[in-house]
Amino acid sequence: MDYEIFNLGDVTLQSGVILPNAFLAYKTYGTLNAQKDNVIVYPTAFGDQHTQNEWLIGSEMALDPDKYFIIVPNLLGNGLSSSPSNTAPPFDRAHFPKVTLYDNVSFQHRLVTEQFGIQKIALVVGWSMGGIQAFQWGASYPEMVERIAPFAGIAKTWPHTFVVLDSLKAALLAGVGFDSSKLNQLTSEDMRAVGRVYAGWGLSQAFYREELYRELGFDSLEAFVTEVWEHSFMKMDPHNVLAMLETGQHADISANPSYNGDFEKALKSIKALACIMPGSTDLFCSADDNAYEAKFMPNADFKPIPSIWGHFAGRGINSADNLFIDDNLKRLLALSPHE
């Protein structure tokens, strides 16, 4: 086990349901300094675990463990933190309660304050649903968070994004004929269709037109879709995926008692210096959505990633995209939060 567990105890979720014996799985990189002010929080995205974040962590990079104490908390539902696959009855598998990103960030706040005694965070950074968590951190704890850097992530699930996530959900539920009483019959084989659907959303039209999958070692479109998309999704537990889709579909940094659904107020309340990096060709966490959100944030720098890798411009695969993200993170970290 290359990660640690923070026991949350019995927690009351936003839904009002009490989830017993809840826990966060997390991994740290680097050393917390005496002032406890070299902290970076880097939450995981939909379907990811902490190891998928490691491409952005390294010596001489912005997220340098020789300089910073980097905490990567795993999303609830991802199989390592409390999830349908590791929770005892009556909340196992299809019975796992709805968890929001607000819940996730609240639990992460407990981790950093209770486990480490941290009161200031230099940066919260994240890709996709990790990016939404970066926004949520900024809105939930504006006095604590000095900088945020969401990439390929939006501050709430806009209607089109909801529909895309719903299509993934529908592809999975088709495996049991959309019969909610049969959800516990879902298997990894039912995830095959989910991978096929996501293949059309994760990357841009130009990526496919220019056959960039050949640069990844695939000699045909079919081989790429089968070996990357089908196989990666079939490794996931279908009930964990349903839980994470539920979390993603209802993400909104204002859907909590602090803002009562006032989205613009939530954005205006983010005091952190922000570098917002959408993929310029992202099909479902669009640059347009981020541009709208950035307008209401007092300290936001809008920096689209010039890439035809779509949503996956933020996934750590394409070297030019990686360099763009890392360079902007270095610039952001070099800025004083008081400037």
C-alpha positions in Angstrom: 0.0 0.0 0.0 1.7 3.2 -1.2 -0.8 5.6 0.5 -2.1 6.4 4.0 -5.6 6.4 5.5 -7.2 9.3 7.4 -10.1 8.0 9.4 -13.0 10.5 9.3 -15.3 8.5 11.6 -19.1 8.7 11.1 -19.7 11.6 8.8 -22.9 13.4 7.9 -23.0 14.0 4.2 -24.6 17.0 2.5 -27.6 14.8 1.7 -28.1 14.2 5.5 -27.1 10.5 5.3 -24.6 9.4 7.9 -21.8 7.4 6.3 -20.2 5.3 9.1 -16.5 4.7 9.4 -15.6 7.0 6.5 -12.0 7.5 5.4 -9.8 9.4 3.0 -6.9 7.7 1.3 -4.1 10.1 0.6 -0.4 10.2 -0.3 2.1 12.9 0.5 5.2 14.0 -1.4 8.0 16.1 0.2 8.3 17.5 3.7 6.1 19.9 5.6 8.3 22.8 6.7 8.4 24.3 10.2 6.1 27.2 9.2 3.7 24.8 7.6 3.3 27.2 4.7 4.7 25.1 1.8 1.6 23.1 1.2 0.0 22.1 -2.1 -3.2 20.1 -2.3 -3.7 18.2 -5.5 -7.1 16.3 -5.5 -7.7 13.4 -7.9 -10.2 13.4 -10.8 -13.0 11.1 -11.9 -11.7 7.6 -12.2 -8.2 8.5 -11.1 -6.2 7.5 -8.0 -3.1 9.3 -6.6 -0.7 7.6 -8.9 -2.3 9.3 -12.0 -1.4 12.7 -10.5 2.3 11.9 -10.2 3.2 13.0 -13.7 3.0 16.6 -12.5 5.2 16.1 -9.4 9.0 16.0 -9.6 12.3 17.7 -9.0 12.7 21.0 -10.9 8.9 21.0 -11.7 6.5 23.5 -10.2 5.2 20.8 -7.9 8.7 20.0 -6.6 8.7 17.7 -3.5 12.1 19.2 -2.5 10.4 22.5 -2.0 6.7 21.8 -1.3 4.7 19.4 0.8 2.2 18.0 -1.7 -0.9 16.2 -0.4 -2.9 14.1 -2.9 -6.3 13.1 -1.5 -8.3 10.5 -3.3 -11.8 11.2 -4.3 -14.5 9.4 -2.4 -15.8 6.7 -4.7 -12.5 6.0 -6.5 -11.9 2.7 -4.8 -9.2 3.9 -2.3 -11.1 6.4 -0.2 -14.6 5.4 1.0 -16.3 3.8 -2.0 -19.1 1.4 -3.0 -16.4 -1.3 -3.4 -15.0 -1.0 0.1 -17.9 0.0 2.3 -19.8 -2.5 4.4 -23.5 -3.0 4.1 -25.9 -1.2 4.2 -23.9 1.2 2.1 -22.0 -1.2 -0.2 -22.1 -1.3 -4.0 -25.3 0.3 -5.4 -26.4 1.4 -2.0 -23.6 3.9 -1.5 -25.0 7.3 -0.6 -24.6 10.4 -2.8 -21.4 12.3 -2.0 -20.8 15.8 -3.3 -17.6 17.6 -4.1 -18.4 19.9 -1.2 -18.3 16.8 1.0 -15.0 15.8 -0.4 -13.4 19.2 0.1 -14.8 19.4 3.7 -13.2 16.1 4.4 -9.9 17.1 2.8 -10.0 20.3 5.0 -10.2 18.0 8.0 -7.2 16.0 6.8 -5.0 19.0 6.3 -6.0 20.7 9.6 -6.5 17.8 11.9 -3.7 15.5 10.6 -1.1 18.1 9.8 -2.1 21.3 11.7 -2.0 23.3 8.4 -3.7 26.7 8.3 -2.5 28.1 4.9 -2.4 26.4 1.6 0.0 27.8 -1.1 -1.9 26.2 -4.0 -4.8 23.8 -4.8 -4.4 22.4 -8.2 -6.3 19.7 -10.1 -7.4 18.3 -13.5 -11.1 17.8 -14.5 -13.1 16.9 -11.3 -9.8 17.7 -9.5 -10.1 21.2 -11.0 -13.7 21.5 -9.7 -12.3 20.7 -6.2 -9.7 23.4 -6.6 -12.5 25.9 -7.3 -14.4 24.5 -4.3 -11.4 24.9 -2.0 -11.2 28.5 -3.1 -14.9 29.2 -2.4 -15.2 27.2 0.8 -12.0 28.4 2.4 -11.1 31.8 0.9 -8.9 32.9 3.8 -6.9 29.7 3.8 -6.2 29.2 0.1 -3.6 31.5 -1.5 -3.7 30.2 -5.1 -5.8 27.8 -7.2 -5.0 26.3 -10.6 -7.9 24.2 -12.1 -7.0 22.8 -15.5 -9.7 21.2 -17.8 -12.0 21.7 -14.8 -15.0 24.0 -14.4 -16.6 25.5 -11.3 -19.9 23.7 -11.7 -21.3 21.1 -14.0 -23.0 23.1 -16.7 -26.0 21.5 -18.5 -23.9 20.2 -21.5 -21.4 18.6 -19.1 -24.2 17.0 -17.2 -25.6 15.5 -20.4 -22.1 14.1 -21.3 -21.8 12.5 -17.9 -25.4 11.2 -18.2 -24.4 9.5 -21.5 -21.7 7.6 -19.6 -24.2 6.6 -16.9 -26.7 5.5 -19.5 -24.2 3.3 -21.3 -23.5 1.5 -18.0 -27.2 1.2 -16.9 -28.1 -0.3 -20.3 -26.2 -3.4 -19.1 -29.1 -4.1 -16.7 -31.8 -2.8 -18.9 -32.1 0.5 -16.9 -33.6 -1.6 -14.0 -32.5 0.1 -10.8 -33.3 -3.1 -8.9 -30.6 -4.9 -10.8 -27.7 -2.5 -10.3 -25.8 -5.0 -8.1 -25.6 -7.3 -11.1 -23.3 -4.8 -13.0 -19.9 -6.1 -13.8 -16.6 -4.8 -15.3 -17.8 -6.1 -18.7 -20.6 -3.6 -18.6 -17.9 -0.9 -18.5 -16.9 -1.6 -22.0 -19.6 0.6 -23.5 -18.8 3.4 -21.1 -15.3 3.5 -22.5 -16.6 3.6 -26.0 -18.8 6.6 -25.2 -16.1 8.5 -23.4 -13.7 8.0 -26.3 -15.7 10.5 -28.3 -15.6 13.1 -25.6 -12.1 12.9 -24.1 -10.3 14.0 -27.2 -11.0 16.5 -29.9 -12.2 16.1 -33.5 -8.7 17.3 -34.7 -7.0 14.7 -32.6 -8.8 11.9 -34.4 -8.6 13.6 -37.8 -4.9 13.9 -37.5 -4.6 10.3 -36.2 -2.5 11.3 -33.2 -3.2 8.0 -31.7 -0.5 6.7 -34.0 2.0 8.7 -31.9 0.9 6.6 -29.0 1.8 3.4 -30.8 -1.6 2.4 -32.1 -1.8 1.5 -35.8 -5.6 1.9 -36.1 -8.5 3.8 -34.6 -10.1 0.5 -33.5 -6.9 -0.6 -31.6 -6.7 2.8 -29.9 -10.4 2.8 -28.8 -10.3 -0.9 -27.6 -6.9 -0.9 -25.9 -7.1 2.5 -24.3 -10.7 3.4 -23.7 -12.4 0.0 -23.3 -9.6 -1.5 -21.2 -9.1 1.4 -18.9 -12.8 1.6 -18.1 -13.1 -2.2 -17.6 -10.5 -2.0 -14.9 -12.9 0.2 -12.8 -15.6 -1.0 -10.5 -19.0 -0.1 -12.1 -20.5 0.9 -8.7 -17.6 3.2 -8.0 -18.1 4.7 -11.4 -21.8 5.3 -10.8 -20.9 7.0 -7.5 -18.3 9.3 -9.1 -20.7 10.1 -12.0 -23.3 11.1 -9.4 -20.7 13.3 -7.7 -19.7 14.9 -10.9 -23.1 15.5 -12.3 -24.2 17.6 -9.3 -20.9 19.5 -8.8 -21.5 23.2 -8.1 -19.3 25.4 -5.9 -22.4 27.4 -4.8 -24.6 24.4 -3.9 -24.0 24.6 -0.1 -25.1 26.7 2.9 -22.4 29.3 2.3 -23.8 30.4 -1.0 -27.3 28.9 -1.3 -26.9 28.4 -5.1 -25.6 32.0 -5.8 -23.0 30.9 -8.3 -21.7 34.3 -9.1 -21.3 35.2 -5.4 -19.3 32.0 -4.9 -16.9 32.9 -7.7 -16.6 36.5 -6.5 -15.7 35.1 -3.0 -12.6 33.3 -4.2 -9.8 35.5 -3.0 -7.0 33.2 -4.3 -4.8 34.1 -7.2 -6.1 31.8 -9.9 -4.7 30.4 -13.1 -7.5 28.8 -15.0 -6.3 26.5 -17.8 -9.0 24.9 -19.9 -8.1 22.8 -22.9 -8.7 25.0 -25.9 -10.5 22.1 -27.7 -12.1 20.5 -24.6 -15.6 19.3 -25.7 -17.3 19.1 -22.3 -15.4 21.2 -19.8 -15.2 24.0 -22.3 -13.0 27.1 -22.4 -16.1 29.2 -22.9 -17.5 27.9 -19.6 -14.2 28.8 -17.8 -14.0 32.2 -19.5 -17.5 33.0 -18.1 -16.5 31.8 -14.6 -13.2 33.8 -14.7 -15.0 37.0 -15.3 -16.5 37.0 -11.8 -13.3 36.0 -10.0 -11.3 39.0 -8.6 -7.8 37.5 -9.2 -8.2 35.1 -12.1 -5.8 34.7 -15.0 -7.4 32.8 -18.0 -4.9 30.7 -19.8 -6.3 28.2 -22.3 -4.0 25.3 -23.2 -3.4 25.5 -26.9 -3.9 21.9 -27.8 -5.9 19.5 -29.9 -5.8 16.9 -27.1 -9.2 18.0 -25.9 -10.0 17.2 -22.3 -6.9 15.1 -22.1 -4.6 18.1 -22.7 -4.6 18.1 -18.8 -3.9 14.4 -18.5 -0.1 14.3 -18.6 0.2 12.6 -21.9 1.3 15.2 -24.4 4.7 16.9 -23.6 3.8 20.3 -25.0 0.6 20.5 -22.9 2.5 19.3 -19.8 5.1 22.0 -20.3 2.4 24.7 -20.7 0.7 23.6 -17.4 4.0 23.4 -15.5 5.3 26.7 -16.7 2.0 28.4 -15.7 2.1 26.8 -12.3 5.7 28.1 -11.8 4.6 31.6 -12.6 1.6 31.3 -10.3 3.7 30.0 -7.4 6.2 32.9 -7.9 3.5 35.5 -7.4 2.9 36.9 -3.9 -0.7 36.2 -2.8 -0.8 39.9 -1.6 0.0 41.3 -5.1 
